[in-house]
Amino acid sequence: MGWDALVGKSYVALGYRVVHWKKNTPKKEAIVYCGNASISDLSLYNLNPFTEYNVQVQGFNSIGPGPLSETLTCVTSEDGTYR
């Protein structure tokens, strides 16, 4: 999956936080990945095959985190990955 880079005049993006959890389970069971600002895509591995997951992306800078993206629901492949 990929996303557009943060662009702003008053801040410099430091990175992104990607949160994913199985659909129909509490978000509190989410797994979080953090990456630097040069990353604008991520493949998720070791997930359950043919399973729906919810995913959100959130940028952050020196001031703190920005808003979470809308929730994207995706389905993993036979080998338990989502790209």
Sequence and secondary structure as in RCSB ss.txt:
>XXXX:A:sequence
MGWDALVGKSYVALGYRVVHWKKNTPKKEAIVYCGNASISDLSLYNLNPFTEYNVQVQGFNSIGPGPLSETLTCV
TSEDGTYR
>XXXX:A:secstr
 B      SS    EEEEEEEETTS GGG EEEEEETT  B  B S  TT EEEEEEEEEETTEE      EEEE
  TTS B 
